[in-house]
C-alpha cells in the first residue's frame, strides 16, 4: 500500500546525533511531519558489533514502516554502513535513505589530493564506506581518523567543553600533518562540533557536513514519488529507548528545541530477537507541543 503524502518521515539514530539531520530536513521541508527515534539505550553504535547494530536498526526501521512512515532516514553513519542495504532488501519499494560518507564531494573539492574522514570504527569497517572510497577516491589519498569518544561527549551535552576540544586536536592533527585540505564528517554527532573543527583547522581546510545533502535527496525522492506533504500543520514526535526527560533536556541544550519525548522500552535485553513494541498507537496521541 502506498503511504499517504501526509504520513510522517521516520528518522532514527542511536541518540542525539541524528538531530543534525533532522534539523536540515525540517528546515528544507517545513510542511513535513517527522517521527524521530533515539536508541539511547544502546548509544553509541560506533563501538558495537555489526550484529548488534543490525538487530537494533532493523527493529527500529521495521517499526517505523509499520507505523505508516512514508520514508525512513537512517540518520546514523554507523547504522547506514551496516543495515542500509539489508533494510532495502527486506522492504523493497520503500523509501529508505541513509548516510553515505561524503567522499565524492570531498574528492571534487580537494586541491592537495588528500582527504580526511572522521568516523567510528564500525563505519570504516562497513562495506558502504569501502565501496564509496573504491568508486570515488582512486586518485586521492584518504586518511581515516577514528574518533573514539567524540560522539559520547556530544551525547553527554559537552560539545563545547575543554575535553571535546582536546579530543578534536588529537584527531585533526594527523589529518592535517598528512596534508588534508578537505575533511569529511562521517558521524551525525560531529556536525555539532563543526564550528570548533573549522576554528582548529583554519580557513584553508574545507569541512563537509553530509546532512544538507541527505535532506535535499529526501526532498527529491518525495517529489518524484508524489509524497510531498501538503501545506498545513506539521507534527514532530520524538521517541527514545532511554530516559525521556534526559533526551528532552539534552535536545534543548544541543539545538534549542522542546521535544516532549516519549519513552519506548525494548522487549528483551540483548540481540537477537530484541524488538520494540508497535509505534502506531503513539501516532494516535494528541500532538505534542513543539
Secondary structure, DSSP 4 states (H G I P E B T S, - for coil): -PPPTTSPEEEEESSSTTHHHHHHHHHH-TT--EEEEE-TTS--STTS-HHHHHHHHHHHHHHHHHTT-SEEEE--HHHHHHHHHHHHHHTTTSEEE----THHHHHHH-SSSEEEEEE-HHHHHSHHHHHHHHHH-TTSEEEEEE-TTHHHHHHTT-TTSHHHHHHHHHHHHHHHHTT--EEEE-STTGGGGHHHHHHHH-TTSEEEESHHHHHHHHHHHHHHTT-PPPSS---EEEEESS-HHHHHHHHHHHH------EE--EESSSSSS-EEPPSHHHHTSPPPP-
